[in-house]
């Protein structure tokens, strides 16, 4: 086992009707004036927002609502939330929804606690945040894992830049997780969530170092998500499937499935540029490029992909290289089975692109040639371009 530092302080409150305990947990973590952050309206239509607000007000906790969190949260929207939070003197931020609402809540929490600094400076690494308001989460979408992670991703619509900030200040104090709150999800959103959960573990699993226990945990999670994902895209009101996916989403992004190895996350970086340029859904951006990324990096360590094929997909072949490729094909086929795009041409938001666009994507992904991405295989701008080119069909 390799050296690591592990912190996962979020208190998870899991099960039916757990949203009824929201006021109790906000008070436990010092909240007295609450900014409720949510997305496009599903929590309004389902009645969850009204229910939560009533619970808090009945407990003497004043609230202010801030809706409109977008699938790829924007800097501009976060700035509005910071202004509202400061005007309301909020001392606790509650994200209600999926990763977009929770990431937005995290950014507002940092912005409100560091009001003299533009919040984008933290996401661009110009400044390091040292304070944040406490954040809680009520999860309605098993996907991003933001409810237990230390990360938050924002898109600057003015520049087309998408950046993530990893900081322990981003860790929610608590996460309320009632699988029944996922029942109103469209099946495509369920599929995007399954893809995102898998990718948070795959981007940790494919790293240069073997760690037996960590790898076995990751493989078990992947097998579970694959099996339960097949059920959930047929019936998103299957409690067993949705509960397993909800918990897997948290475990996939709280660091557990990558302990002792340097996470790769190249696929996430490749996908971020697709979301920033085309507005494509996060999960769809990942499935679009995973296959071309895997084929590009597999020769670096075929044994790793062969193990993945054996232990996750149950495949067998005495030829290690053939087995590795079979595992890649099985993964791409599964994404297709979910209804997810596996190349540019099958992604309705993107379509086939010109070489100039591919070059621009690679230039942006390399941060204007100032960085490389990945650890399983380090990728520079030219490598990144080639992966986009291979996905452009």
N, C-alpha and C positions, 0 to 999 in steps of 0.2 A: 504494500500500500504506500502510495506517495504522500508527501506532506500536503496538508491543506488546513485552511481556517474555515470553519463553518458556523454561520449564524442564521437562524430561522426563527425570529422571535414572535412572529404573528400568532395570536391566539385564534385557533380555528374552532368555530361553533357550527357543527355539522348536523343536519337532520331536518325533519319536517317541522315547519312553523317556527324555526329558529329566529326569523326576523322579529318575532314578538319580544325578543330579548335585546333589541337594539339600544334602547334607552339605558338599560343596565350597563351595557358595555361602554357606551359613550361616557357615562359618568365615571366608570371604573378608570378610564384613561384621561380624565380631567376635562372633558368637554362640557361647555355650558351654553355656547351659542354656535349653532350648527349651520354650515353651508352644505346643502344637499346638491350634489352634482350628478347629473344623469344625461342620457343621450337623446335619441330622436323621438321618443314618445311611447315606446312599448311599455315602459314602467308606468306611464300615465294610463294607457289603454287597459292594462291589466289590473289597475287599481292599487298596485304595490306602492307607488309614490304617496298616494293619499293615505294608505294604511300606515306607512312608516312615519309620515308627518304627524298623523293623529297620535301615534304611540309616543312620539317625542313631546308633542305639546301637552298631552295628558300627564306627562312626567315633569312638566314645567321647563322644558328645553325649547327656547325660541329657535325658529328655523328661517332660512332664506333659501329659495330654490334657484338653481342655475342649470338650465337644460341646454340641449343642443350639442353635446359632445359628439364628435364625428367619428366615423370608422377609422380614419387616420387622424388622430387629434391634432389640431392646429395651434400654432403659437398665438395667432391672433385671438382665437377663442379663449385660450388660457389667460391672456392678458385681460380680457373682459372679466373673467372669473376672479382674477386677482383684485381688480378694482372693486368688484362687488363684495368680495370677502373683506377687504379693508374697510369699505364703507359700512358694512354690517358689524364690524368688529368680531368677525368669526374667530373662534379659538379651536374649532374642530371641523375637519372636512370629511364628509361622508360620501363616498362614491357608490352609486347604485346602478348596476348594469354589468357590462362586460369589461374587457380590458381597456376600451376607449374611455369609458367614464372613469374608471379607476386611475388610468394613467393621467387623465385630465385633472382628477382630484389631487394626485401626487404633485403635479406641477404647480397647481394653485397653492398647495400647502407650502411649497418651497418659496414661491413668489411672495406670498403674504408675509412670511417670516423674514424675508430679505428684501424689503420693499424699496430700498435704495439702489438695488442692482436689477438691471433688466434680466428677466428670467432666462432669456435665450443665451445669455453669456455663460450660464451654468451648463447648458446643453452643448455649447461649443467649446467647453473646457477653458474658457477665458477666466472664469472665476470658479471657486470651489465652495459650495454651500456648506454652512456650518450649523444652520438651524432650519427647522421645518415645523409647521403645525402638525399635530397628530392627525392621522388619516385612519378611517375605518372603511370597510367594504361590505356591501351586500351583493353577492354574486348572482347573476342571472344567466350567464353564458359560460359554459365550460370551454375554455380556449386558451387565452393569453397567459393565465397563471399570474396576472398582475396582483391578485389578491394576497399572494405570499412572496412576491419577488421584490428585488431591490432596484428594479429598472422601471423607466418610464420613457416612452418614445413620443417625440413631437415632430410635426412637419411645419416648416416655415413656408407658407404658401407664396409669400412674396419672392422668395429665392428658389423655391422648388427643392429645398434641402430637408432631409429627414435625419434626425439625430436622436440618439438614445443617451440617457444618463443613468448610470448604475451607481447607487449610493445607498448605504444603509438607512439614510434619512427617508428613503422611499418605502421602507417596509411598513405596511399597514399595522396598526396596533392589534386589530382583530379583523377576522373575515367571517361573515355569516354566510353559510352555504346550505341552502335548502334546495335539493334537486327538483322539487316541484315548481320552483320559480323558473325553470328552463322550459316548461311545457309549451309555451307559446312561440318558441323559436321556429322560424322557417327551416326546412330541411337543409337548404343550401348553407345557412348559417351554422347549422350543426356540423356539416361536412367541413366547412372552413375551420371550425373549432377543433375537430378531430385532427386535421392536418397540422394546425398550429401546435397542439399538444405533442404530436409525434415529433415535429421539427425541433421543439425545445429540447427534447431528449436526444434526437439524432445529432444536433449541432454540438452536443456535449460528448456523445458516444464516439463519434468519429474524431478522435484526437490522437496524437502520436504515442500515447502511453497506455499500456494495459493495466487495469486495476480490477482484479477478479470480482470482488464483491460489488463495487460500483457498477461494473459492466453487467453483472447478473441482475442487479436491481433495474438498470435501464432496460434490459431485455425483457424482464417480466412486465414492466410498465408498457412497453411497446406491444407485447402480445395481448395484453388486456385491452389496450386502446383499439387495436385492430379488430378484435372480436366484438367489443361493445359498440364500436363505431358502425359496424355492419348492421347491428340491431337498431341503433339510434336513428340512422338515416331512413329507416323504414317506419319507425314509430318513436318520435321524440318525447312521447309520454310514457315510455317504458322506464319505470323508476329505477330498476336495477341497472340498466345500461347508463342512464343519465347520472346516477349517483357515482358509479365507477369512473365515468369520464370526468365528472366534476372534481373528484379527489385526485385523479391522475393529472389533471391540468395544473393543480397546485403543486404536486410533487415534481412535475416536469420542469418547473421554473423557479423552485426555491433553492436550487443548487444541489440537491441530493443526488441526482442522476449523473452528475459530472465530477464528484469529489475526487481530488487527486490528479486530475488531468486538466490541461489547458484547453478550455472550450474553443471550438473552431468558429462557429457562427458566421462562416462565409455565406451560407445560403440566406441567412437573415439579412446580411449586408447587400447581397445581390437583389433580394426581394424588396428591400427598402427603396431602392432606386426606382423600381417598377411602380410601387405605390406612390412615390413622390411625383413621378412624371405623368403617370396615367390614372392615378386614383384607384388602382385595382385593390380589391380586398386583400388584407394581409395574408390570410391563409392561402388565397389563390396565387399571390405573388410567390409564395414559397414552393408550392407544388409545380408552378410553371418552370422553375429553374433547377429543382432538385436533381432530376434525372441527368441533365447535361453536366451539372456540377459533379455528380457521383462518377460518371464516366470519365471525366477529366482528371479526377484525383485518385481513382481506384488503383492505377498502376503504382502509386507511391507505396501502398501497403495492401496488396490483395488479400492477405490473410485476415485483415480486419473485416473486410466486406464478406469474406467467406464465413467467418464466425457469425456475423450478422445474419447471413442467409440460413445457416444451420439453426441458430438458437432463437431467432425471431420467426422465421418463415418455415422452419422444419424441413428445409431442402437438403439434399445430399448429392455429392459428386466428388469422385476421387481427384478430379482436376480442380485445383484451388482457384485458378483464374476463371474457369467456367462456372464454378459455384458462386464466386463473387459477382459475376455478371448476372447470374440467375437471380440473386438477391436484389440487385438493382431493378431488374425487370419486374420482379414481384411487387416491389414498392411502387413503381410507376403505375403498374396495373391496378393496384389498390387505390391510388389517388383517382384514377379514371373511374373505378367502380363507385367511388363516392360522388362522382360528378364534378371533380375538380380538374382544372386545366393542367396539362403537363407539357405545354409548349406555348409559344407566343400565339400561334395560329388558332389554338383552342381556347385562348383567354379572350373573352368578349370585350374586355377593357383595352386590350393591347393590339392584337392582330399582327400580321407580318410587318416588320419595320425595315427601313432602309439601313444601309451600312453606316451612314452618317449618324443616325439615331443610336445605333449600337455602340459606335465609338463614343458618342456623348454620354451614354449610360455608363460605360466603363470609366470614362474620365471623371464623372461625378462620383462613382463608387470608390474610386481610388483617392477621393478628396483632392481632385486636381493634381494627381500624381504625388501626393504627399504621404500616402500610406499604402501598405499592403493589407490583405485580409486573409484570414484563415490560419490554422496551426497544423492541421492534418497534412495539408500542403499549402505553403505560403504562395499567395496569388498576387501578382502585380497587375498593372493596368492591361497588359497584353493578354495575360491569362483570363482576366475578367471579361475582356472583349470576346475571346474565343468561346467562353461558356455562354454568353448571350447569343453569339452567332449560332452555336449548336442548338440552342433552344428556339431559334427563329424559324420555325417550320410549322 
